[in-house]
Amino acid sequence: MRPMTKSEASAGPPASELISRKIADLGDWRGPTLARMRKLVHEADPRVVEEWKWSTPVWSHDGILCTGECYKKAVKLTFAKGASLKDPAGLFNASLEGKVRRAIDIHEDEEIDAAAFKALIREAIALNGAGGGKAVAKKPKA
């Protein structure tokens, strides 16, 4: 499989429109759940970039923050570098065995603590900005 060119990647509707369509097309509890989480991502980071990759909503800021996947029994928010994030509220409840990713599975009638979720988003942004969890070289003092 060859990589997409820039012009191919930008062809078609904008990611925000595709995400809105996905939410509308779900037709059950998953639509409002994904819409709520999308809103919380935007509240946590008004500069977040919405992308559409792998037929899935993706939110990025200096790199991927998380994806919003929808399954029959769960809306899954997978944080690309979740294993490097502090999660004092214990929101991560899936993909816990991975060395890099962590996820939050939201089931019907479950609510996620909005403040704790936004804190995770902000921490993911800080991690991306710090070089994605890799050591950032500091300039020696002159």
C-alpha positions in Angstrom: 0.0 0.0 0.0 1.5 3.3 -1.0 1.2 6.4 1.2 -1.3 9.1 0.3 -0.1 12.2 -1.3 -1.0 15.6 0.2 -3.6 16.3 -2.5 -5.2 12.8 -2.0 -5.3 13.3 1.7 -7.1 16.6 1.4 -9.6 15.4 -1.2 -13.2 15.0 -0.1 -15.2 16.5 2.7 -13.4 18.1 5.7 -12.7 15.9 8.7 -15.1 17.8 10.9 -17.9 17.1 8.4 -17.0 13.4 8.3 -17.0 13.3 12.1 -20.4 15.0 12.3 -21.8 12.6 9.8 -20.4 9.6 11.8 -22.1 10.9 14.9 -25.5 11.4 13.1 -25.3 8.0 11.3 -24.7 6.0 14.5 -28.4 6.4 15.4 -28.2 5.2 19.0 -26.6 6.1 22.3 -23.1 6.1 20.7 -23.8 9.2 18.7 -24.5 11.5 21.6 -21.6 9.8 23.6 -19.1 10.5 20.8 -20.5 14.0 20.4 -20.0 14.7 24.1 -16.5 13.5 24.1 -15.7 15.6 20.9 -17.1 18.6 22.7 -14.9 17.9 25.8 -11.8 17.6 23.5 -12.6 21.0 22.0 -13.2 22.5 25.5 -9.8 21.2 26.7 -8.1 22.5 23.6 -9.8 25.0 21.3 -6.8 24.7 18.9 -7.3 20.9 18.5 -7.2 19.6 14.9 -9.8 17.2 13.8 -8.7 14.5 11.3 -10.3 11.5 9.6 -7.9 8.5 9.5 -8.7 4.8 9.3 -12.4 5.7 8.9 -12.2 7.1 12.5 -12.3 10.5 14.1 -8.8 11.6 15.2 -8.0 14.6 17.4 -4.4 16.0 17.2 -2.3 18.8 18.5 1.4 18.5 17.7 0.7 14.8 17.1 -2.3 12.5 17.7 -4.0 12.9 21.0 -6.7 10.3 20.7 -9.1 8.5 18.3 -12.8 8.0 18.7 -13.7 4.5 17.6 -17.3 3.2 17.8 -18.1 -0.5 18.4 -21.4 -2.2 19.1 -21.0 -2.0 22.9 -18.6 0.8 23.4 -17.3 4.2 22.3 -13.5 3.8 22.6 -11.2 6.7 23.0 -7.7 5.5 22.4 -4.8 7.8 23.5 -1.8 7.3 21.2 0.7 7.8 24.1 -1.6 7.0 26.9 0.9 4.8 28.7 3.0 7.9 29.3 0.1 9.9 30.8 -0.8 10.2 34.5 -4.4 9.0 35.1 -5.2 9.9 38.7 -9.0 9.5 38.1 -8.5 6.0 36.6 -10.3 6.8 33.3 -8.2 4.3 31.3 -10.0 1.0 31.4 -8.9 -0.7 28.1 -5.6 -1.5 26.3 -3.9 -1.5 29.6 -1.4 -4.1 28.6 0.1 -2.0 25.8 3.4 -0.3 26.2 2.3 2.9 24.4 -1.5 3.3 24.0 -4.3 3.4 26.6 -8.0 3.6 26.0 -11.2 4.6 27.7 -14.2 2.4 26.8 -17.5 4.1 27.4 -20.5 1.8 27.5 -24.2 2.7 27.3 -25.4 4.8 30.3 -21.9 5.5 31.5 -20.6 9.0 32.1 -17.0 10.1 32.0 -15.7 12.7 34.5 -15.4 15.7 32.2 -12.7 17.5 34.3 -10.6 14.4 34.4 -11.0 13.7 30.7 -10.0 17.3 29.8 -7.0 17.0 32.1 -5.9 13.9 30.1 -6.3 15.8 26.9 -4.2 18.7 28.2 -1.5 16.2 29.5 -1.4 14.5 26.1 -0.9 17.9 24.4 1.9 18.7 26.8 3.5 15.3 26.1 3.3 15.9 22.3 4.8 19.3 22.7 7.6 18.0 24.8 8.8 15.7 22.0 6.3 12.9 22.4 7.7 11.4 25.6 11.3 11.3 24.3 14.0 13.1 26.1 14.2 16.7 24.9 17.8 17.9 24.5 18.4 21.1 26.4 20.8 23.8 25.1 23.8 24.2 27.4 23.8 27.5 29.2 26.2 30.0 27.8 
